[in-house]
Amino acid sequence: MLKILTLAAATAVALGSSAFAAPRVERVTFASHGEQIVGDLYLPEDMDPAKARPALVVTGAWMTVKEQMAARYAREMADRGFVALTFDFRGWGESGGARRQYEDPGAKIADIEAAVAYLATRPEVSKGRIGGLGICASSGYMVTAAAKDAAIKSVALVAPWLHDAEVVEQTYGGKDGVAQLEAVGDAAEAVYRSTGKQALLPAASLTDDRAIMFKVPYYTEAGRGMIPAWRNEADPAFWRGWLTFDAIQAAPRLHQPFMMVHSEAAAIPQGAHKFYARLTNSKQELWLDNVAQFDFYDRAMPVKAASDAIAAHFSATLGSAGEAGQ
């Protein structure tokens, strides 16, 4: 059932939310395909060792690290009683991997599966009650992982970037625009294969038009996405793999209960509508009025509105945080 929430209503949700105790954050490590993954495990402040909790793997936008939007939502989920894990994918942040700053959908999907497997080993976690929360680009990785990993019992997405070939052409300037980006990526890949050197570019910039994200907010703003933990570089060789990645194909194969929060004012809502229409499982959606993509990452009103809806979804599908579980 489609629901619309205006910013005025979102304000009421945010202001009406009860005050939460601060969660405890534990640095953790686990392995994915031979590399060390570094993560942060957010534990509710009222954690009872005798009661295993439902837990969530929380992943952020492309080219990001665990301290950015993923951390914000992990904290929100821990505030609401869930154990929440964020982590740096291979090649990013503190995690291992020789090839750095390279957006690789297949590798990131595998890392999500490794994170779910790790959560299942934690004594605080009810291993039969693990869900996945994807934000922006990692939404596609999350649903693809969930479509083949039965250990993920429920899925929620925030401001999901979900594309297939048709949406890619609509977004990146048609067939010619896509071909140009693929050519740039192929040239960078050829250099890497012949020399072992990456032709890194700025990930985001207000002044350098070579940047993958040119003239965008959040990543170019101190106190938002431009934080010391984030390295503002990207390997342009990623383009072909990203542009040919089809997240929408996962929809009819997704068996888990599903929830998404989005806005027509955010990025590629047509992809989210297309994905949602192809789902055959239990599904819910919440559309916020006039919320920009980057505002979903850290602005109080949309974050609170999204977090409240997502927590309700996970409570209904994984069980409430206060229940004991195995």
N, C-alpha and C positions, 0 to 999 in steps of 0.2 A: 504494500500500500504506500503510495507516494505521500510524503508529508513535507510541507513547507514551513520553515521557521524563519521569521524575519529577524533582523538585527535587534529590534526592540525586544522581541521575545527571547533572543539569545542573551541579551543583557540581563533579563529577569532570571534566566537559568543560571547565569554566572553569579549574579548577586545572591541568588537564592540557595546556591550550593553551600552545604555545611563546611565549616573549617576542618581541614584534615591535618593529622599529625604528620610530621616529616618522615619519609621512609628512610631506612638504612640502606646504604649502597655498598656493595662488596665487589671488589675487582676479582674477576674470574678468568681462567684460561681453559681452552679445550682445543681439540685438533679438528681440522678439516682438510682432507686429502694431503696429509703430510705437513701441513703448515699450522703454526700456532695462531689461534684466534684469541683476541683479547676482548673481554666484555665487561659490562657493569650489570650486576644483579641487584635490582631494586626490591627490597623486602619491606612489607608493611610494618609500620612502627609497632603495631600490636601483635606481631607474629607470635603464635603459640607453637612451640616445637612439637607438641603432641598432635597438632592438626595440620596435615599437609593441605596446601592451598592450590586452587587452580592457578595456572601460570601462563604467561604470554611471551612469545618472541615478538619484539617490536623493531621494525626496520624503517629507515628513513628514505629520503629522496636520493636520486642518483648523485654520485660524486661527493657524498657526505660522510661524516664520521659520527660515531655513536653519541657524541656530546651535543649534537645539534637537535633537530626536531624529534628524533627518536627518543632522546633523553627526556624531552618535555612530556611526551605521551607516556613513557614508561613511568615517570614520576606520578603523573595523573592516575595511571592505573594502580600503582602501588598505594596511592592515597585512598583508593577505593577498595583496597583489600587484596589485590592480586599480586603475586610474584611476577616481576617483569624483567626480561633480559634484553639488553641492547648489546651490540657488538660491532666491531670494525670488520668488514668483509676482508678477505684476502687481498692484499695489495693496497689497503687503505689504512690510515691512522696507525694505531699501534700493532696491528696484526701483521703476520709474516706474509711472504710472497715477494719474489724477486721483481716481478713487473708491477710497478707502482702506478697508482692513479689511472687505472685502466678499467673502464666500465664493461664488465663481462657478465651478461645475463646468466649464462650457464653456470659459471663459477658461483655467482651470488645465490642462485637457486640451491646449489649443493651446500653452500654455507648455511643457508636457512635450515636445511634438513639436519646438518650437523648440530646446529644450535638447539633444535627440538630434541634431538637425541641426548644432548648434554643436559637439558632441563630435566629430562626423565630420570636422570641419575641423582638429582638433588633431593636430599631428605625433606626439604621444605615443600616439595612439589608433589602434587597428586598426579602421577604420570599418565593416568587416563583422562586428565582434564587439562590438556595443553592446547592453547589457541594461538593464532597468528594475527598480528596487527600490522598491516602495511600502509605506508604513507607515500604518496606521490608515485615515483617510478618503481619503488620496491613493491608496490601493490601487484604489479604484474608478476614479479618474482614470487611473491607470497602465494598467489592463487595457483601458479604453476606448480610450486612445491606441494601445496595442499592437495592438488588434483591427483598426485601420485603417492602421497605420504599419509597413510591412515592414522599416524600418530598425531596429526594436527586435527583436532576435533571440532574446531569452530574458527571462522575467519571474519575479520572486520577490516575495512579499508577507510582511510581518510584522504580526501582530495585525490582519488586514484587517477594515475596516468595509465590508461589501458589502451593500447593501440594494436591494430593489425595493418596490413598493407594499405587498405583504403584510408584509414585514419592517418597513417604516416604521410600519404600523399597530400591529404587535406591540410596537414600541419606544417609540412616542410617544403611547400612551394611546388607541389605537383611532381610528375615524373622527372622533370628536368632538375628541380631543386634537390630531390632525393639522389639523383645520379651524381650531381656535383658534390654532395656531402660524402657519398660513397667513394668517389674518386679521391677526395682529400684523405679519407681514412685509409684507402688502399695504398696511397703514396707513403703515408706514415708507417703503415705496416711493412711495406717493402724495405724502408730504411731500417726498421727495427730488425727484420730478419737478416739483413745483410751486414749490419754493423753492431747489433745488440743495443743500440742507443734509441731512447724514446724521444720523439719530437714533441716535447711537452708544450702546451699552450696554457694561457690563463683559463681557469674554469669559469671565472666571472670577472667582469670589469665594467666600469662606467665609461672608460676612455679608450680601451684597446679593443678595436673591432675584430681582432683575431679570437677573442674569448668565445668559448662554447656558449656561455650565457652572457650576452652583451646588453648592458643597460638594464639589468634586473635588480630588484631590491633584495633584501634579506642577506644574500651572500656578500654584498658590497656595503653592508651596514655594520659598524662596530656595535656590539651588544646584542646583535641578532645572529646571523649566520657567520659573520666574519669574526671568528674566534681563534685564539692561538692554536687550538688542537686541530684546526682545519688547514690543510695545505691547498692553497689556491692554484692548483695545476691539474691538467687533464691530458691524457694521451689521446689525440684525435684518431688514432687507429681504431678506436671503438666504434666508429660510425656504422660500418656495415653490419656488425653484430647487433647493434641497437636497433637500427632501422628495419632489419629483417626479423627481429624478435616479435612474435605474435602472442600477446597476452590473452587476447579474446578467445583464442582456441581452447583455453582451459575451462571456459564457462560451462559447457554441457557436461564436462567430466568432473566438475566440482560437486562432491557429495555432502560437504559440511554445511551446517547452517551459516548464513551469510548476512552481513550487514555492511552498508557503506554510507558515508557522509560526504556530501559534495555540494557544489554550488554551480549554477549556470554561469557565474562570473569567474569561475576558476578555470584551470587548464582542461582542455579537450573534454568537455562534458559529453560530447557525442560518443566518445569511446566508452564512457561509463554507462550511458544509456544502452549502447549496443551490447555490452557485456551483460548487463542486468537482464535484458530481454532474453538472452540465451540461457540463463540459469534455469535449471529444472528442479533445484532443491529448495528448501525453506529459505526465504529471502526477505530482507527489509531494507529500506533506504530512507535517508533523511536528507532533504535538500535545504540548505540554508540560503537565505536571500542575500545577494550582493556581497559575497565574501570572496576576496581574491585568493589565488592559489597560495601565495606566500603568507597570507594572514592566517591560513590554517596551521602554519608551522609554529607560531608563537604568540599570536594575539589572544588576549584573555577571553574575549567573548566567544569566538568560534572554537577555540580549544576547549573551553568548558562545555559548550553545547555538544561538541563532538564526543568528548570524553564521557559525559553523562550518558549519552545514547549508546556508546560502545560498551561501557561498563554494564548497562542494563542488558545488552545483547549477550555479553559473555556470562553474566550471572544466570540468565535464562537457559543458556546452552551448555555451560560448563558446571553449573552449580554455584551457589553463593559462596563468597569468600570465607564465610564462617563455618561452613560444613567440613566435617572431617572427610578425608578421602584417601584412597590408595593410589 
